[in-house]
């Protein structure tokens, strides 16, 4: 005797619970995301041209960073702690002068950040960053 096989109903996968979970996770991530605008310092892009030599009484304040990270102002080597005090003195002599940071391409960023922080603390209005020739 032969058995008759009935065509059984095909098993279907119910994806409704999975979609519910996905939408709940999406809502959770949207709600927990924080949108904070960080405060930053606007700096102009460096150029390959060396800084111009201008008359010292009216020209910009030029701070140089060499390849080993040494900071110089008017040919004098400065310690990192003394950068802000020297920038204050220069700003007192030339209140409207912009600051130009002439950095060597191989210099570490730490020296640049030190100068930019000091410039912001002193209140220098215009800061430009330039690269020096190797």
NORUR-V675509 format. One record per pair of residues at least 12 apart in sequence whose C-alpha atoms are under 8 Angstrom apart, sorted by the first residue. I is the first residue (numbers start at 1). J is the second residue. D is the distance in Angstrom with one decimal. If there is no record, write none. Layout:
BEGIN
I_J_D ; I_J_D
END
This chain:
BEGIN
43_127_6.4 ; 43_128_6.2 ; 43_129_7.1 ; 44_127_7.3 ; 44_128_5.4 ; 44_129_6.4 ; 45_128_7.4 ; 45_129_6.4 ; 45_130_7.5 ; 46_128_7.4 ; 46_129_4.9 ; 46_130_4.2 ; 46_131_6.0 ; 47_129_7.7 ; 47_130_5.1 ; 47_131_6.0 ; 48_130_6.7 ; 48_131_5.5 ; 48_132_6.7 ; 48_133_7.2 ; 49_130_7.3 ; 49_131_7.1 ; 49_132_7.1 ; 49_133_7.8 ; 50_102_7.6 ; 50_130_7.0 ; 50_131_6.8 ; 50_132_5.4 ; 50_133_6.9 ; 51_100_7.6 ; 51_102_6.9 ; 51_130_7.1 ; 51_132_7.8 ; 57_94_7.2 ; 58_94_7.0 ; 58_97_7.1 ; 59_97_6.4 ; 60_97_4.9 ; 60_98_5.0 ; 60_99_5.8 ; 60_100_6.7 ; 61_90_7.0 ; 61_97_6.5 ; 61_98_6.2 ; 61_99_4.8 ; 61_100_6.1 ; 62_74_7.4 ; 62_99_6.0 ; 62_100_4.8 ; 62_101_5.9 ; 62_102_7.0 ; 63_99_7.5 ; 63_100_6.3 ; 63_101_4.9 ; 63_102_6.1 ; 64_101_5.8 ; 64_102_4.7 ; 64_103_5.8 ; 65_101_7.5 ; 65_102_6.2 ; 65_103_4.6 ; 65_104_6.0 ; 65_107_6.8 ; 65_111_7.2 ; 65_112_7.7 ; 66_103_6.4 ; 66_104_5.2 ; 66_107_6.2 ; 67_103_8.0 ; 67_104_5.4 ; 67_105_7.1 ; 67_106_5.1 ; 67_107_4.4 ; 67_108_7.7 ; 68_106_7.8 ; 68_107_6.0 ; 68_108_7.6 ; 69_107_5.3 ; 69_108_5.9 ; 69_111_6.0 ; 70_111_7.6 ; 71_111_7.2 ; 80_111_7.7 ; 80_114_7.0 ; 83_114_7.8 ; 83_115_6.7 ; 83_118_6.7 ; 84_115_7.6 ; 84_118_4.7 ; 84_119_7.1 ; 84_121_7.6 ; 84_122_7.0 ; 87_118_7.3 ; 87_119_7.0 ; 87_122_7.0 ; 88_122_5.9 ; 91_122_7.9 ; 91_124_7.4 ; 96_125_7.9 ; 97_126_7.9 ; 98_124_7.0 ; 98_125_6.8 ; 98_126_4.8 ; 98_127_6.0 ; 98_128_7.7 ; 99_119_8.0 ; 99_124_7.0 ; 99_126_6.1 ; 99_127_4.8 ; 99_128_6.2 ; 100_127_5.9 ; 100_128_4.8 ; 100_129_5.8 ; 100_130_7.1 ; 101_115_8.0 ; 101_127_7.5 ; 101_128_6.2 ; 101_129_4.8 ; 101_130_6.1 ; 102_129_6.1 ; 102_130_4.8 ; 102_131_5.4 ; 102_132_5.9 ; 103_129_7.2 ; 103_130_6.2 ; 103_131_4.9 ; 103_132_5.8 ; 104_131_5.5 ; 104_132_5.1 ; 104_133_7.0 ; 104_134_6.8 ; 105_131_6.1 ; 105_132_7.0 ; 105_133_7.9 ; 105_134_7.3
END
